[in-house]
Amino acid sequence: MSAFRKLYLKKFLYKIPDYKPEKLIIPAQVIDVVSAWKGLELIIPEILQKFHIGNETCIEFGVEFGYSVVIFSNYFKEVIGIDTFEGDIHTDHRGNHFENTKTSLAKFENIRLVKSTFQDWIKEDDRMYDFAHVDIVHTYEDTFECGLWAVKHTKCAIFHDTESFMEVRKAVIDIARHTGKQLYNYPFQNGLGIIVE
Ligand SMILES: C[S@@+](CC[C@H](N)C(=O)[O-])C[C@H]1O[C@@H](n2cnc3c(N)ncnc32)[C@H](O)[C@@H]1O
């Protein structure tokens, strides 16, 4: 898709109200690993405060080397991270890195990593969480399926890559319509969609 067409679609067809943070807050704990998520940690505390999100449980789909899951471990008592830990068609790294990632995150005692597809996990889990993050393979179908589950099982779910992948943006818009929830978009660091009650 040409850059012009992408901009046109974003501006007119797939427009989402901007999320405009008033304050940027640096979390106490971060981990130095490769990630396209860097920078988004600054807006998380305000999102949690503004939308009155509890601090008990968070679930993340798409952990990779753990950058975002460590950010959430600052704000929730229990954080579950689901990933195949094998990469996907959109990641640079492919191949099993579950044990290495588990070792590098071992000091964050409130994080539990599970090696699973999101498809297998959501078949078995009917628990409610305070918060969810979806950052898996960036196809429409996978983002819609995982994201719909996340939105139905939380008060607030966020989605990475709403600017860099039109498929993610479309899926997020459709999930918000389908569930009747509010949708915002933070248009930096590849975009963060926010769906909230
Ligand atoms: C973009 S990376 C996640 C980046 C991470 N959130 C960060 O902070 O840097 C996407 C991850 O989703 C995982 N993934 C892709 N499809 C998946 C699926 N169906 N189930 C579980 N994990 C999946 C990949 O293994 C990869 O580690």
The ligand as an SDF file (V2000), in Angstrom:
LIG
                    3D

 27 29  0  0  0  0  0  0  0  0999 V2000
    5.5860   -7.6840   18.2010 C   0  0  0  0  0  0  0  0  0  0  0  0
    6.0520   -9.0450   19.1890 S   0  0  0  0  0  0  0  0  0  0  0  0
    5.6090   -8.4910   20.8290 C   0  0  0  0  0  0  0  0  0  0  0  0
    6.4700   -7.3480   21.3130 C   0  0  0  0  0  0  0  0  0  0  0  0
    6.3980   -7.0700   22.7960 C   0  0  0  0  0  0  0  0  0  0  0  0
    5.0690   -6.7310   23.2400 N   0  0  0  0  0  0  0  0  0  0  0  0
    7.3700   -5.9940   23.2200 C   0  0  0  0  0  0  0  0  0  0  0  0
    7.1360   -5.3480   24.2510 O   0  0  0  0  0  0  0  0  0  0  0  0
    8.4020   -5.7840   22.5700 O   0  0  0  0  0  0  0  0  0  0  0  0
    4.7950  -10.1960   18.7790 C   0  0  0  0  0  0  0  0  0  0  0  0
    4.8540  -11.5050   19.5520 C   0  0  0  0  0  0  0  0  0  0  0  0
    3.6090  -12.1880   19.3390 O   0  0  0  0  0  0  0  0  0  0  0  0
    3.8570  -13.5760   19.3550 C   0  0  0  0  0  0  0  0  0  0  0  0
    2.7320  -14.2260   18.6730 N   0  0  0  0  0  0  0  0  0  0  0  0
    2.3780  -14.1350   17.3850 C   0  0  0  0  0  0  0  0  0  0  0  0
    1.2840  -14.8590   17.1310 N   0  0  0  0  0  0  0  0  0  0  0  0
    0.9300  -15.4490   18.3010 C   0  0  0  0  0  0  0  0  0  0  0  0
   -0.1350  -16.3280   18.6890 C   0  0  0  0  0  0  0  0  0  0  0  0
   -1.0250  -16.7720   17.8090 N   0  0  0  0  0  0  0  0  0  0  0  0
   -0.2190  -16.6880   19.9680 N   0  0  0  0  0  0  0  0  0  0  0  0
    0.7110  -16.2620   20.8800 C   0  0  0  0  0  0  0  0  0  0  0  0
    1.7450  -15.4330   20.5690 N   0  0  0  0  0  0  0  0  0  0  0  0
    1.8430  -15.0370   19.2910 C   0  0  0  0  0  0  0  0  0  0  0  0
    5.1930  -13.7280   18.6650 C   0  0  0  0  0  0  0  0  0  0  0  0
    5.8240  -14.9280   19.0590 O   0  0  0  0  0  0  0  0  0  0  0  0
    5.9450  -12.4640   19.1100 C   0  0  0  0  0  0  0  0  0  0  0  0
    6.7960  -12.7400   20.2000 O   0  0  0  0  0  0  0  0  0  0  0  0
  1  2  1  0
  2  3  1  0
  2 10  1  0
  3  4  1  0
  4  5  1  0
  5  6  1  0
  5  7  1  0
  7  8  2  0
  7  9  1  0
 10 11  1  0
 11 12  1  0
 11 26  1  0
 12 13  1  0
 13 14  1  0
 13 24  1  0
 14 15  1  0
 14 23  1  0
 15 16  2  0
 16 17  1  0
 17 18  1  0
 17 23  2  0
 18 19  1  0
 18 20  2  0
 20 21  1  0
 21 22  2  0
 22 23  1  0
 24 25  1  0
 24 26  1  0
 26 27  1  0
M  CHG  2   2   1   9  -1
M  END
$$$$
